Amino acid sequence: MVVRGQTFRAADIGVGTNDDAEWLAVLHGLDVARALGATDVLLVGDSRLIVNQASGKSPCRSANLRPHLTAFVAKAEGFERVRLRHVRRGHNLAGIALEAARRGS
């Protein structure tokens, strides 16, 4: 995750699907925002499914993902505003930079 040009990584978060990873990134984003004292949060992600579920545009039909949505709703309560924006994977500059750093490129 990148906030104002600074990288924040979560380690040892477990195993799961790519959707689990996207949800965990959103939840980590809220934790980082809270730690930084943010009150108005914009989360940008390249998973349309997760962005739509978190913003209430699409129902969460997966029993495996529902706990992530429940955790998101609980964590989002303490902020004045939480917005989500979808970007195409190729336009997710923070994601591209983090992947390059992970690969050692």
Buried (B, 14 or more C-beta within 10 A) or exposed (E): BBBEEEEBEEEEEEEBEEBBBBBBBBBBBBEBBBEEEBEEBEBBBBBBBBBBBBBEEEEBEBEEBEEBBEBBEEBBEEBEEBEBEBBEEEEBEBBEEBEEEEEEE
